[in-house]
């Protein structure tokens, strides 16, 4: 396990927290918490093997959140001195005092055990910020060159996003946490042009809570098999360009986890955020059909559907030791044998709805942001002795196999949706029978998940995800992963996206 960077721990973290919390207490705050954060990021982008973007950012700051007179107060600053920390606390209390006249919902927080002093570091081997930038650019250029050397490829875009996040948290109750996590997202996309058409093919490697070893290590050690994937892209893209357009209609579909993770994110992950279900996101990102009166009653999906929220999953993008309210990370049920059984919670929403404890879903994307209820790693569980992807395909007489995510659309209640993908294969008589184009699958959330007939075994499971899940006003982004196995759905409505677009 890595140690937390000395450049972060050398900051006067305890002195800043003590000054801020003491001042908040003096001014009558019933609750106060302090965060100091450092977020380092690097983005590298190449086009046709040539560097186009190299962006480094280092964001450091502190913030104080309080409850006074039953009202939130929040303030942030960048002056890392005890005087600066105390001033930010004063500003947060003043915000609460002014806002109290407008507040109709007294803020209370669900109880959380005091955890004392804790340190947590995510699971990775090679810190990407210890690797020379020239080395990373050279690797992306070499990958691009492999594809450009093939006559079937006309252009290649390659990118590498990297983040190292340090957080120090302290509250009046006595919980003090110091944490560090690293995440990377490499991606390569090829473009082919031919006979008046053009199309793209992107690598399926998901973003992960790993280090640089994900790019250069061995697959048996958790690295992606870049050699194998890059080698197959030209042939796959050539076949995609030559593929016939899909005939719309009802199909049985086997969906690869490289595609299904996004459907989980949009139709389950967001729908089961309790603040959204209560209407707190209505002005920006919508509400949810999965309202509290449906908890324990709604048949969300078929009996083979078991979905968990998990802030502890190894290498998950939403994995952490303690959330931004000092709550220990947990795993919890959301859907059990197809029945809607649980929400994602922060401390305020948990107390508001009568829960004894939050399940640790508060997160702020920087010191300048106030924590929001954010998504855990929401994942569909595999069947312990479940089938392989090939066995799922063998059970389909006429259907489609869908691989890789692309565009998506879903309504404000997370109920009516449409998704496309990277590539699509016809299934005939239990065998793959070549690619087709222009596929989109459309359904309502409950119809789709109730059409789930079988989930694959652990050997088909993959943790997908994204760096940039958006929420809140002002907007924040959060990293989140979604694991799932391959899965078989019966009678799904398939659209021809080209015809739907009037072309």
C-alpha positions as CSV (number, residue, x, y, z in Angstrom):
1,X,0.0,0.0,0.0
2,X,1.2,3.5,-0.9
3,X,1.7,6.2,1.7
4,X,-0.3,9.4,1.4
5,X,1.8,12.0,-0.4
6,X,4.0,13.9,1.9
7,X,3.3,17.1,-0.1
8,X,-0.3,16.8,1.2
9,X,0.4,15.6,4.8
10,X,3.0,18.4,5.2
11,X,0.2,20.9,5.0
12,X,-1.0,22.1,8.5
13,X,-4.1,20.0,8.2
14,X,-4.9,19.5,11.9
15,X,-4.1,23.2,12.8
16,X,-6.4,24.4,10.0
17,X,-9.2,22.0,11.1
18,X,-8.8,22.9,14.8
19,X,-9.0,26.6,14.1
20,X,-12.1,26.2,11.8
21,X,-14.0,23.9,14.1
22,X,-13.2,25.9,17.2
23,X,-14.5,29.1,15.6
24,X,-17.6,27.4,14.4
25,X,-18.3,26.1,17.9
26,X,-17.7,29.5,19.4
27,X,-20.3,31.0,17.0
28,X,-23.0,28.5,18.0
29,X,-22.9,25.9,15.2
30,X,-24.6,22.6,16.2
31,X,-22.6,20.7,13.7
32,X,-19.4,21.6,11.8
33,X,-17.1,19.7,9.4
34,X,-13.9,20.8,7.8
35,X,-12.3,19.6,4.5
36,X,-8.9,20.3,3.0
37,X,-8.4,18.9,-0.5
38,X,-5.8,18.6,-3.1
39,X,-6.8,17.3,-6.5
40,X,-4.1,16.8,-9.1
41,X,-5.2,16.0,-12.7
42,X,-3.5,15.5,-16.0
43,X,-5.1,15.1,-19.4
44,X,-3.1,14.0,-22.5
45,X,-4.8,13.9,-26.0
46,X,-3.2,12.9,-29.3
47,X,-4.6,13.0,-32.8
48,X,-3.0,10.7,-35.4
49,X,-0.1,10.1,-33.0
50,X,0.7,13.8,-32.4
51,X,0.2,15.5,-29.1
52,X,-2.7,18.0,-29.2
53,X,-3.3,18.6,-25.5
54,X,-1.2,18.3,-22.3
55,X,-3.1,19.8,-19.4
56,X,-1.9,19.7,-15.8
57,X,-4.0,21.1,-12.9
58,X,-3.4,21.2,-9.1
59,X,-6.4,22.4,-7.1
60,X,-5.9,23.0,-3.3
61,X,-8.3,24.6,-0.9
62,X,-10.4,24.2,2.3
63,X,-14.0,24.4,3.2
64,X,-16.3,24.5,6.3
65,X,-19.9,23.3,6.5
66,X,-22.0,24.0,9.5
67,X,-25.6,23.7,10.8
68,X,-26.9,26.6,12.8
69,X,-30.5,27.3,13.6
70,X,-31.4,24.2,11.7
71,X,-29.9,25.6,8.5
72,X,-26.9,24.7,6.3
73,X,-24.0,27.2,6.0
74,X,-21.0,26.6,3.7
75,X,-17.9,28.5,2.7
76,X,-14.6,27.8,1.1
77,X,-11.2,29.4,0.6
78,X,-7.7,28.9,-0.6
79,X,-5.7,30.6,2.3
80,X,-4.2,27.7,4.1
81,X,-3.5,29.5,7.4
82,X,-5.3,29.2,10.8
83,X,-6.5,32.7,10.3
84,X,-7.9,31.8,6.9
85,X,-9.5,28.7,8.2
86,X,-11.2,30.6,11.0
87,X,-12.4,33.2,8.6
88,X,-14.0,30.6,6.4
89,X,-15.8,29.1,9.4
90,X,-17.1,32.6,10.2
91,X,-18.4,32.9,6.7
92,X,-20.1,29.5,6.8
93,X,-21.9,30.4,10.1
94,X,-23.0,33.8,8.7
95,X,-24.4,32.1,5.6
96,X,-26.5,29.8,7.9
97,X,-27.7,32.8,9.9
98,X,-28.9,34.7,6.9
99,X,-30.4,31.6,5.2
100,X,-32.3,30.6,8.4
101,X,-35.0,33.1,7.7
102,X,-35.8,31.3,4.4
103,X,-35.4,27.7,5.6
104,X,-38.6,25.7,6.0
105,X,-36.9,22.3,6.6
106,X,-34.7,22.1,9.7
107,X,-31.5,20.2,9.0
108,X,-30.7,17.2,11.1
109,X,-28.2,14.5,10.4
110,X,-28.4,10.7,10.9
111,X,-26.1,9.4,13.6
112,X,-22.7,8.0,12.7
113,X,-20.2,6.4,15.0
114,X,-17.1,8.5,15.8
115,X,-14.2,6.9,13.9
116,X,-11.3,8.7,15.5
117,X,-8.3,9.2,13.3
118,X,-8.2,7.1,10.1
119,X,-6.1,6.8,7.0
120,X,-7.1,5.2,3.7
121,X,-5.4,4.8,0.4
122,X,-6.9,3.3,-2.8
123,X,-5.5,0.1,-4.4
124,X,-2.9,0.9,-7.1
125,X,0.7,0.0,-7.8
126,X,2.2,2.7,-9.9
127,X,1.4,6.4,-9.3
128,X,0.7,7.9,-12.7
129,X,2.1,11.2,-11.5
130,X,5.4,9.6,-10.9
131,X,5.7,8.6,-14.5
132,X,7.3,11.0,-16.9
133,X,4.9,12.8,-19.2
134,X,7.1,12.1,-22.2
135,X,6.8,8.3,-21.5
136,X,3.0,8.5,-21.4
137,X,2.8,10.5,-24.6
138,X,5.2,8.0,-26.3
139,X,3.0,5.0,-25.2
140,X,-0.2,6.7,-26.6
141,X,1.7,7.6,-29.8
142,X,2.9,4.0,-30.2
143,X,-0.6,2.7,-29.8
144,X,-1.8,5.2,-32.4
145,X,0.9,4.2,-34.7
146,X,-0.1,0.5,-34.6
147,X,-3.6,1.4,-35.9
148,X,-2.4,4.0,-38.4
149,X,-0.1,1.5,-40.0
150,X,-3.2,-0.5,-41.0
151,X,-4.6,0.7,-44.4
152,X,-8.2,0.3,-43.1
153,X,-7.7,3.0,-40.4
154,X,-7.8,6.7,-41.5
155,X,-7.4,8.5,-38.2
156,X,-6.8,7.8,-34.5
157,X,-7.5,9.7,-31.3
158,X,-5.8,8.6,-28.1
159,X,-6.2,10.1,-24.6
160,X,-5.2,9.5,-21.0
161,X,-7.0,11.1,-18.1
162,X,-5.4,10.8,-14.6
163,X,-6.5,12.0,-11.2
164,X,-5.0,11.9,-7.7
165,X,-7.4,13.0,-5.0
166,X,-6.3,13.8,-1.4
167,X,-8.9,14.6,1.3
168,X,-8.6,15.6,4.9
169,X,-11.8,15.6,6.9
170,X,-12.5,16.5,10.5
171,X,-15.8,17.2,12.4
172,X,-16.8,18.4,15.8
173,X,-17.8,14.8,16.8
174,X,-14.1,13.7,16.6
175,X,-13.8,11.8,13.3
176,X,-10.6,12.7,11.4
177,X,-9.8,11.0,8.1
178,X,-6.9,11.4,5.6
179,X,-7.4,9.7,2.3
180,X,-5.8,9.3,-1.1
181,X,-7.1,7.7,-4.3
182,X,-5.9,7.4,-7.8
183,X,-7.8,6.8,-11.0
184,X,-7.0,6.6,-14.7
185,X,-8.9,6.5,-18.0
186,X,-7.0,5.5,-21.2
187,X,-9.0,5.4,-24.4
188,X,-8.1,5.0,-28.1
189,X,-10.6,5.6,-30.9
190,X,-10.1,4.7,-34.6
191,X,-11.9,6.3,-37.6
192,X,-12.4,4.6,-40.9
193,X,-13.8,6.2,-44.1
194,X,-15.1,4.3,-47.1
195,X,-17.8,4.3,-49.8
196,X,-19.4,7.5,-48.6
197,X,-19.5,6.3,-45.0
198,X,-17.4,6.8,-41.9
199,X,-17.5,5.1,-38.5
200,X,-15.5,4.8,-35.3
201,X,-14.4,2.0,-33.0
202,X,-13.3,2.7,-29.5
203,X,-11.4,0.6,-27.0
204,X,-13.6,-1.0,-24.4
205,X,-11.2,-0.5,-21.5
206,X,-13.2,1.1,-18.7
207,X,-11.8,3.9,-16.4
208,X,-10.6,2.4,-13.1
209,X,-9.3,3.1,-9.7
210,X,-5.9,1.8,-10.5
211,X,-2.5,3.3,-11.4
212,X,-0.3,3.4,-14.4
213,X,0.1,-0.4,-14.3
214,X,-3.3,-0.6,-16.0
215,X,-1.6,0.6,-19.2
216,X,1.7,-1.3,-19.0
217,X,1.2,-4.3,-16.7
218,X,0.2,-7.9,-17.4
219,X,-3.5,-8.8,-17.8
220,X,-3.2,-11.4,-15.1
221,X,-2.2,-8.6,-12.7
222,X,-5.2,-6.4,-13.6
223,X,-3.9,-4.5,-16.6
224,X,-6.1,-4.3,-19.7
225,X,-5.0,-6.4,-22.7
226,X,-4.1,-3.5,-24.9
227,X,-2.2,-5.6,-27.4
228,X,-5.2,-7.9,-28.1
229,X,-7.7,-5.1,-28.3
230,X,-5.7,-2.8,-30.6
231,X,-4.9,-5.7,-32.9
232,X,-8.6,-6.5,-33.5
233,X,-9.9,-3.0,-34.0
234,X,-9.1,-2.6,-37.8
235,X,-10.9,-5.8,-38.7
236,X,-13.9,-5.0,-36.4
237,X,-14.2,-1.5,-37.8
238,X,-14.0,-2.7,-41.4
239,X,-16.8,-5.2,-40.7
240,X,-18.8,-2.5,-39.1
241,X,-18.6,-0.2,-42.1
242,X,-19.7,-3.0,-44.4
243,X,-22.5,-4.3,-42.1
244,X,-26.1,-4.0,-43.2
245,X,-28.5,-1.7,-41.3
246,X,-30.6,-3.5,-38.7
247,X,-34.3,-4.3,-39.3
248,X,-36.3,-2.8,-36.4
249,X,-38.5,-5.1,-34.3
250,X,-38.5,-7.2,-31.2
251,X,-35.3,-9.1,-30.5
252,X,-33.8,-11.2,-27.7
253,X,-30.5,-9.5,-26.8
254,X,-27.4,-10.5,-25.0
255,X,-25.8,-7.3,-23.6
256,X,-22.1,-7.3,-22.8
257,X,-21.0,-5.5,-19.5
258,X,-19.1,-3.0,-21.6
259,X,-22.5,-1.7,-22.7
260,X,-24.8,-2.6,-19.8
261,X,-22.9,-0.6,-17.2
262,X,-24.3,2.6,-18.7
263,X,-27.9,1.4,-18.7
264,X,-27.4,0.5,-15.0
265,X,-26.0,4.0,-14.3
266,X,-28.9,5.8,-15.9
267,X,-31.9,3.6,-15.1
268,X,-30.9,2.3,-11.7
269,X,-28.1,4.4,-10.3
270,X,-29.7,7.8,-10.7
271,X,-33.3,6.4,-10.1
272,X,-32.4,5.2,-6.6
273,X,-30.7,8.3,-5.3
274,X,-33.2,9.3,-2.5
275,X,-32.7,13.0,-2.8
276,X,-33.7,12.8,-6.5
277,X,-36.7,10.6,-5.6
278,X,-37.8,13.3,-3.1
279,X,-37.5,16.0,-5.7
280,X,-34.3,17.8,-4.7
281,X,-32.8,17.5,-8.2
282,X,-36.0,18.4,-10.0
283,X,-34.8,21.8,-11.2
284,X,-31.7,20.4,-12.9
285,X,-31.4,16.7,-13.4
286,X,-34.9,15.5,-12.8
287,X,-36.7,13.2,-10.4
288,X,-37.3,9.5,-10.2
289,X,-40.2,7.1,-10.8
290,X,-38.8,5.0,-7.9
291,X,-40.6,7.0,-5.2
292,X,-40.6,6.1,-1.5
293,X,-44.1,4.6,-1.6
294,X,-42.7,1.9,-4.0
295,X,-39.9,0.8,-1.6
296,X,-40.3,-2.9,-0.8
297,X,-43.2,-3.1,-3.3
298,X,-42.0,-2.3,-6.8
299,X,-41.1,-5.2,-9.1
300,X,-38.1,-3.4,-10.6
301,X,-37.0,-6.4,-12.6
302,X,-37.0,-10.2,-12.8
303,X,-36.1,-12.5,-9.9
304,X,-32.5,-13.0,-11.2
305,X,-31.8,-9.2,-10.7
306,X,-29.8,-8.4,-7.6
307,X,-28.2,-4.9,-7.5
308,X,-26.0,-3.5,-4.7
309,X,-24.5,-0.1,-3.9
310,X,-20.9,-0.5,-2.8
311,X,-18.4,2.1,-1.7
312,X,-15.9,-0.6,-0.9
313,X,-15.4,-2.4,-4.2
314,X,-11.7,-2.7,-5.1
315,X,-10.7,-0.4,-7.9
316,X,-14.2,1.2,-8.1
317,X,-14.2,4.8,-9.0
318,X,-16.7,5.7,-6.2
319,X,-14.7,3.5,-3.7
320,X,-13.5,5.4,-0.6
321,X,-12.8,4.7,3.0
322,X,-15.0,7.4,4.5
323,X,-17.4,9.8,2.7
324,X,-17.4,13.5,2.9
325,X,-19.6,13.4,6.0
326,X,-17.3,11.1,7.9
327,X,-19.4,8.0,7.2
328,X,-17.6,4.7,6.8
329,X,-17.9,3.1,3.4
330,X,-20.5,0.3,3.1
331,X,-22.1,-2.2,0.7
332,X,-25.9,-2.3,0.7
333,X,-28.8,-3.7,-1.2
334,X,-30.8,-1.7,-3.8
335,X,-32.7,-4.4,-5.6
336,X,-33.2,-7.9,-4.2
337,X,-34.5,-10.7,-6.4
338,X,-36.1,-8.0,-8.6
339,X,-37.7,-6.1,-5.8
340,X,-36.8,-2.5,-5.1
341,X,-35.4,-2.6,-1.5
342,X,-33.0,0.3,-0.9
343,X,-31.9,3.8,-1.7
344,X,-28.5,5.6,-1.7
345,X,-28.3,8.0,1.2
346,X,-26.4,10.8,2.8
347,X,-26.8,11.8,6.5
348,X,-29.4,14.6,6.0
349,X,-31.6,12.6,3.7
350,X,-31.3,9.5,5.9
351,X,-32.5,11.3,9.0
352,X,-35.3,13.1,7.0
353,X,-36.7,9.7,6.0
354,X,-36.3,8.0,9.3
355,X,-33.2,5.8,8.5
356,X,-30.9,5.1,11.4
357,X,-27.7,5.7,9.4
358,X,-26.5,7.0,6.1
359,X,-24.9,4.4,3.8
360,X,-22.0,6.8,3.0
361,X,-23.0,8.5,-0.3
362,X,-21.9,12.1,0.3
363,X,-19.2,13.5,-2.0
364,X,-17.9,16.9,-3.1
365,X,-15.8,17.2,-6.2
366,X,-13.5,19.8,-4.7
367,X,-12.9,21.9,-1.6
368,X,-15.0,24.7,-3.2
369,X,-18.0,22.4,-3.5
370,X,-20.5,21.5,-0.8
371,X,-21.0,17.7,-0.4
372,X,-24.0,16.2,-2.2
373,X,-25.6,12.8,-2.1
374,X,-23.7,11.0,-4.9
375,X,-23.8,7.6,-6.4
376,X,-22.0,4.6,-5.0
377,X,-20.6,1.8,-7.3
378,X,-24.1,0.5,-8.3
379,X,-23.7,-3.0,-9.7
380,X,-25.7,-5.9,-11.0
381,X,-24.5,-9.1,-9.4
382,X,-23.6,-12.2,-11.4
383,X,-25.1,-15.6,-10.8
384,X,-22.6,-17.6,-8.7
385,X,-22.7,-20.6,-11.1
386,X,-24.0,-18.6,-14.0
387,X,-23.3,-19.2,-17.7
388,X,-20.6,-17.8,-19.9
389,X,-21.3,-15.2,-22.5
390,X,-21.1,-17.9,-25.2
391,X,-23.7,-20.0,-23.3
392,X,-26.1,-17.0,-23.1
393,X,-25.7,-16.4,-26.8
394,X,-26.4,-20.2,-27.4
395,X,-29.8,-19.8,-25.8
396,X,-30.9,-17.2,-28.4
397,X,-32.5,-18.3,-31.7
398,X,-32.9,-14.8,-33.2
399,X,-31.3,-11.8,-31.6
400,X,-28.5,-9.4,-31.1
401,X,-25.3,-9.2,-29.1
402,X,-24.4,-5.7,-28.0
403,X,-20.9,-4.6,-27.1
404,X,-19.5,-1.2,-25.9
405,X,-21.3,2.0,-24.9
406,X,-22.0,5.0,-27.1
407,X,-25.0,7.4,-27.0
408,X,-27.9,7.3,-24.7
409,X,-31.1,9.2,-23.8
410,X,-33.4,8.9,-20.7
411,X,-36.3,11.0,-19.4
412,X,-36.3,13.1,-16.3
413,X,-37.9,10.4,-14.2
414,X,-35.3,7.7,-15.3
415,X,-38.1,5.7,-16.9
416,X,-38.2,5.9,-20.7
417,X,-34.8,5.3,-22.3
418,X,-32.8,4.6,-25.5
419,X,-29.3,3.3,-25.8
420,X,-26.9,2.5,-28.6
421,X,-23.5,0.8,-28.6
422,X,-20.1,0.4,-30.2
423,X,-20.9,-2.7,-32.2
424,X,-23.8,-5.2,-32.7
425,X,-23.8,-8.8,-33.9
426,X,-26.7,-10.8,-35.2
427,X,-27.5,-14.0,-33.4
428,X,-28.9,-16.8,-35.5
429,X,-29.5,-20.2,-34.1
430,X,-27.4,-19.6,-31.0
431,X,-24.4,-18.3,-33.0
432,X,-22.9,-14.9,-33.9
433,X,-23.7,-14.2,-37.6
434,X,-21.8,-10.9,-38.4
435,X,-22.3,-7.3,-37.5
436,X,-25.2,-5.0,-38.1
437,X,-25.4,-1.2,-37.9
438,X,-27.6,1.6,-36.6
439,X,-29.0,-0.3,-33.6
440,X,-30.7,1.3,-30.6
441,X,-32.6,-0.5,-27.9
442,X,-35.6,1.3,-26.4
443,X,-37.8,0.5,-23.3
444,X,-39.1,1.6,-20.0
445,X,-36.9,0.9,-17.0
446,X,-39.3,-1.7,-15.5
447,X,-40.2,-3.4,-18.8
448,X,-36.5,-3.7,-19.6
449,X,-35.4,-5.2,-16.3
450,X,-38.4,-7.5,-16.1
451,X,-37.4,-8.9,-19.5
452,X,-34.1,-10.0,-17.9
453,X,-34.0,-13.8,-18.2
454,X,-30.5,-14.7,-17.2
455,X,-27.3,-13.2,-15.9
456,X,-23.8,-14.5,-16.6
457,X,-21.4,-16.0,-14.1
458,X,-18.5,-14.2,-12.4
459,X,-16.3,-15.0,-15.3
460,X,-18.4,-12.5,-17.4
461,X,-18.3,-9.7,-14.8
462,X,-16.7,-6.3,-15.6
463,X,-16.5,-3.1,-13.7
464,X,-17.3,-0.2,-16.1
465,X,-17.9,3.4,-15.3
466,X,-17.2,7.1,-15.9
467,X,-15.2,10.0,-14.5
468,X,-17.9,12.6,-15.1
469,X,-21.3,11.8,-13.6
470,X,-23.0,15.2,-13.3
471,X,-25.3,16.5,-10.6
472,X,-26.2,19.6,-8.6
473,X,-26.5,23.3,-8.9
474,X,-23.8,24.6,-9.2
475,X,-22.8,21.5,-11.1
476,X,-20.4,18.9,-9.8
477,X,-18.9,15.8,-11.4
478,X,-18.2,12.5,-9.6
479,X,-16.4,9.3,-10.7
480,X,-18.4,6.1,-10.4
481,X,-18.2,2.5,-11.4
482,X,-20.9,0.0,-12.3
483,X,-20.1,-3.7,-12.4
484,X,-22.2,-6.3,-14.2
485,X,-22.1,-9.7,-16.0
486,X,-23.2,-10.4,-19.5
487,X,-27.0,-10.6,-19.4
488,X,-29.9,-12.0,-21.6
489,X,-33.1,-10.0,-22.2
490,X,-36.1,-11.3,-24.1
491,X,-38.2,-9.4,-26.5
492,X,-36.5,-6.0,-26.4
493,X,-37.6,-3.3,-28.8
494,X,-34.9,-2.5,-31.4
495,X,-34.9,0.7,-33.4
496,X,-33.1,1.6,-36.5
497,X,-31.4,4.7,-35.4
498,X,-30.7,5.9,-39.0
499,X,-34.4,5.6,-39.9
500,X,-35.5,7.2,-36.6
501,X,-33.3,10.2,-37.5
502,X,-35.2,10.5,-40.8
503,X,-32.3,9.4,-43.0
